[in-house]
Amino acid sequence: GLIFIIIFLFLPMFNSIRYSFTNWNPLKEVKFTGLSNYVKLFGNADFLTSLRVTFIWVVMSVVILPVTGLICAVLVEYASSSRRVSGVMRTVLFMPMMMSFVAIGLLWQMIYDPNLGLLNSLLSKLGLINPARPIEYLSNPDLALYWTFVPAIWQWSGFGMIMTSAAMMNIPSDIMEAASIDGAAKWQAFFRVVLPLLMPTVLTGAAINLIGGFKAFDIIYVMTQGGPGSATRVTSILMYRTAFRENKYGYACAMAVVIFAISVVLTVVFNKVRRRVDISVGNF
């Protein structure tokens, strides 16, 4: 396992850092160019725009996905008294995780289709929109990124649910029994007693989503190819176009190194925050 990790993870990572200081192009001889790629990178408006779009995606991943995962876990483990119903709900909510990113992107692209899509058809039948003026979900540059994130919520909430469900099962039974009273007091006990104990797990999921947010590519590319304009062009898509369409591999590697460095720094900061939360709830 260690050999495979070295070959397929650390060696490419080292080569990306090395090539980021060159003009690597399959059509030319590789030459060392020092920091020129990085200097040019931070003067590139397209790259800076892609960073802004990426950060928006990362913030949504860190804030929204752990919350939806927590909500799903509470509905499955705490709100339902039937273990059979909980098991079915857990399976249904986790099923999108087993689908490929490309399949999910194509599925939601059809759902969002302004003329034949399920969403506009449903809204039209409910009288909420005029069929002659359908909503253009993925063509609106102001909202396309947020509509593209909805499939990510649908897919990744199951991951947060599984993590939080496991954490709830590990909470001492006497605490859960004390919180399992009926009525409004049950939910007061949950927010006062159970939720603080779940926060380390929620923050761990948020840290994983932080890293995943920086790697987002598949769903966005399948649904919008980074458009309209640059509205959904995260840095990974810009990196792909720079490398495989413009043949500027060294320049694309510099983008990858910058994203890697940012994600490492933010992950370290996030883990320090999570450690403090662990200490505050007694998880040493």
N, C-alpha and C positions, 0 to 999 in steps of 0.2 A: 504493500500500500504506500509506503514512504517513497519507493522508487517511482511509482506512478505520479505521486504528488509533485516530486521534484521535476519530472519530465514534462508534465502537462500544466503545472502551475508556476513553480518558482523559476524554471528555466525560461519560459516565455516572458515572465515578468521582468527578469533580469535583462533579456534581450530588448524588451520594449524600452526600458530605461536607457540602455546603451544606444539604441537606434534613434532615440529622441534627440541626441546630440549630433545627428548626421543628416545628410540630405538624401537618405535612403529612397531610391526609386529603382524599380526593376529594370528600367531602360538606361540607367546611368551607373557609373562607378560610385560606390559609397564613399563619401568624403566627410570627415569630421568638420562640423560647423560650429561647435561650441554652443553657446546659449542663443544663437540666432533664431532657432525655432520658437523658443519661449518668448523672446523679445517681440517677434512678429505675432505670436499668439495673443498676447495681451493688448496688442493694438488692432486686433481683428474684431470688428463689430459683430460679425456672425458668431464668433466663439463666445463673446461676452453675452450676446443674446441667448445662446444655447445654455450658458451657465445659469442665467436667470430662469429660464424655463425648467432646467433640471432642478434647481433649488425649490421651485414651486412644487414640482412633482415629489421631491423628497419630503418637504414639509407636510404635504397631504398624506404621504405614506406613513410618516412618523406619528401624525396626530390622528388621522381618521382610522387607519387599519387596526391599531390596537383597541380603539374604542368600539368599533363594530365587532371585533373578535370577542371583546369582553361582553358586549350585549348578547351576542349569540350564545356564549358560554353560560351566562346567567339564565337565559331562556331555557337552555337545555338542562342545566344541572340544578337550578335553584327555583325557577318558576314552575316547573312541571313536577308533579308528584309521582308520575308513572315512569318507571325505569324503561319500559318497553317504548313508550312514546319518546322518551329522551334519546334512546338508542337510534330510533328512526330519524329523529330530527338531526342528530349528530352526523349520521351518514349522509343525509340529504345536503346539509350545509357544507360538508367536507368534499362532496363529489366534484365541484368545480376545480379543486386543487389537482385532481387527477387528469384534467384535460390539458392539451398542449396550448401554449400561448398563441400559436398561429390559428388554431381552431377557434379559440375564444375571440381573437381579433376578428376573424371572418364572421363568426356568429353575431357579434355585436355590431359589426358594420352593416349587416342585413337588418338587424333590429332598428338601427338608426336611419335606414334608408328613408328619405323624405317622402317618397311616393308609394313604396310598397312595404315599408318597414312596419313591424308589429307595434312599435311605440306610437307612431303617428296615427296608425289605424285605430288603436285603442282610445287615444285622446279624442279622435274625431267622433267615434261612436258615443263617447261620454259627453260630447258637445263642448269640449274644452278648447278645441281649435277649429278653424275653418279649413275643410279639406282642400279648398282652392289655394290656401296659403299655408302649406305644411312647414313645420319647423325644420330648418337646416342645421342639424346638430353638429356635424363635423365640418361644415363650411363657414361657420362663424368664427373668425379669428379671436374674438374675445372670450368665447366659451368652449371652443373645441378641445382645449387641454383638459378642462374639467369633465366634459362628457366622455373623453377618452379614459379618464381615471375611474369612471363608474365600473367598467368591466374588471378593473384591478380590485375594487372593493368586493365585487361579486366573487372573484376567485380567491382572494387572500384572506378574507374574513374567517374562512374555515381554519386556516393555519393558526390565527390568534385564538380561535375558539378551542382548538385542541390543547394548546399550551395552557390557556386559562382553566379549562376543565380539569386538566391534570393537577394544576395547582390547587383547585378547589377540593379535589379528592384527597390531597395531602394535608389539608387543614384539619387539626384535631377534631374528632367527632363531638366532643363536648361543646366546642365553640359553635360548630354547625347546628347542633341540637338546640343550643341556647338561642340561635338566630332563626330557627325554624318554627317560629310561632306564626299564628294567622293574622291577617289583616294588615293595616298600615304599619304596625309595629314590626312586622317581619322585614319590611323594606328599610325601616329606620335602623334595625339591627344590622342589616346587610351593609348599609353605607357607613355605619359607625364601627362595626367589628370586622366584617369579612373583607370589604373592599380594601382597607389598608394592608391586609395580609396578601392581597393579590397584586398590589402595585409593583413589587419587584419583578414578577412574571410579566406584567403588562409592559414594563420598561425594557425588559429583555427582548420581548417581541418588537418593541419600537426600535431597538438598536439593530435588530436583524432587518427590519423594514427600512431603516436608514441606509444600510449597505445595498439592499435590493433596489431602493429608489435611484441610487446613482447608476445602477446597471440596467435600468429600464430601457428596453429597446423593442422587443418582439411585438407586443400588443400595439404600441404606438405606431410602429412602422407599417404593420399590416393594415391598420385602420386609416392612417392619414399620410404615411410616408414623410411625416414631419410638417405637413401643411395644415391649413392654408397659409401660404407664405412661410413664416418661421414660427407660427403659433405653437406648434407641438414639436419643434425640432430640438429635442434634448441633445446633450453633447455626444451621446453614443451614436445617434443618427448622423450628426455632423462628422464624427470621427469615421464612420463607415463610408460616407460619401467622399471624404477627403482621401481615404486610403484606396478604396476600390473603384472609384470613378475618376478621381484626379491623379491617382498613382503617387500621391505624396505621403509615403508610408512613414518617413521620419517625422513629418509634421503631425500626422495622426497619432504617432506614438507619444509626442509631446503632450497632446491633448489627454491621452490616456494616463500619463504620469501625473498631470495636474489633478485630474479627477480622483486618481488613486490617493494622492497626498491629502486632498481635501477630505475624502471619506475616512481616511485613517485618523486625521486630527479630530474630526467630529465624533467618530466612534470612541476615541479615547476619552473625550470630554463627556460623552453620554454615559459611558461606563462608570466614570467617577460619580456622576449624579446618581446612577443606579445603585452604586455601592453605598452612598449615603442613605438612600432610601432603605436598603437592606438593613443597615445598622439601626435605623430609626424604628423598624418593626421587629427587630430582634433576630434577623437572619444574618448570622456572622459567617 
